[in-house]
């Protein structure tokens, strides 16, 4: 499986380098503020919740030789400080992820509406630290995934302005993740070297996850300023453990370059 | 505008999308907390079948003592009694005001250790390499006391100590009263007493909530230290207080050449403890990952010494620690 993912990554990286040279990019940075719920039975049978913030950088490039095809990336950092319902124990939760891939765009699929559909590959690392556990104080996370992505963008004229309503969703459909065994210590894995079913294949049946973002953008002074809502719903059932990370946040952001003509339906 | 409404409708339909891996928690009531504790042990404790415990019967027996209006102190008492059925020093229930524990693994036996007597062998001018106390006794025997494996001891500490004791005819490592600590410290110290990679035991871990859901035994090899390695005879002194990581240290040392285990059976504690919590915030510790000896047998209830020996109270009154004196004879 590792070889398969390495091959996929290599092909996508090669394409991304080739496209970088010939395409114009639109980068958008988002800052999100909200709440997260983290549940991991390796650490506790109790769900922890608390404030979380995230930073995302999204990039879109239209291929010059075919403007209907976009190369896009999304890098994201999540960091949260959570507590149990009684607020007497805490968890620090963080993750770093990067996804990239290609989509096909149907401009004017309906009047003023463009639709994108494509595939991405990505990877994420992160972990959760519980401040009161002994030999199981933390859970590390590492995963790779292939996802289908979709985006709908509707341009809504409001007086002299053009509001861009964008909804973007990513649904992983195949991947791999790291997990300790149900009652396996990290000492056993890393100090003693007992890798025993710690890399698992993931699919919607055992790790149904969903990431989506709805934004309203207003092109103004050569930038598009955006506000919106973002939700990351990650969950898995590896090795009879149960995990979820639900993140919901209000996002604000702006584009870092001029909006390309191709992006306007 | 009609299309826009469709889009907004789609977005609103997807926004509250929730998924199915959700908490299976209990209510924060006496009954809920009792059930949560029972469930944690039932699904995660690793010695239920090995110890022949009918956990369902235990639940039925203690459940009768749970009442809605009971106080926290009463609930703690019931839970403590229930956990004591496991006869496991690694099982604890932590509350703000008390800790449920099971210490009969050493309280019911002779201590075989007099701290003041042992200190008289060390004197006041002993050397201290991190947590390793050591000196050279009058008959040119090196004497090392390891009171705990909690405090870090690096390769440099151990190597320097062994180098300083290099002229000794033999070495006594006294781990009596050592209740354990970090496994890596215990392994690091033991690795200085073999020149070859040794099979010292096996490790298994739970793979699921069933009482017999275990992985295949995984061979645990101890590699020799790349630093100073001791080549002369060694005697390890043990008593019933040798628990957890110290129990594993004794297991590892017993496999090393030129090492003799002298004293009383160790206390055991072979399951690496994990933590969980109850809805009321009380923390639970339980054995999760057992280690086995080289014959794939559990060492949860301790390891027999090669040479049994008990502390003679008359000799102690005369200032002689029977175990240390017997070890000195073996090393002459």
Interface residues (C-beta under 8 A of the other chain):
Chain A: X39 X44 X45 X46 X47 X84 X85 X86 X88 X89 X110 X111 X112 X113 X130 X132 X133 X134 X135 X136 X152 X154 X156 X165 X167 X169 X181 X182 X183 X184 X185 X187 X188 X191 X192 X194 X196 X197 X208 X209 X210 X212 X214 X229 X231 X233 X235 X236 X237 X239 X240 X242 X243 X244 X246
Chain B: X3 X4 X7 X8 X10 X11 X14 X15 X17 X18 X19 X20 X21 X22 X23 X24 X25 X28 X36 X39 X40 X44 X46 X183 X184 X187 X203 X205 X206 X207 X208 X209 X213 X215 X216 X218 X220 X272 X273 X274 X275 X276 X277 X279 X280 X281 X283 X285 X288 X289
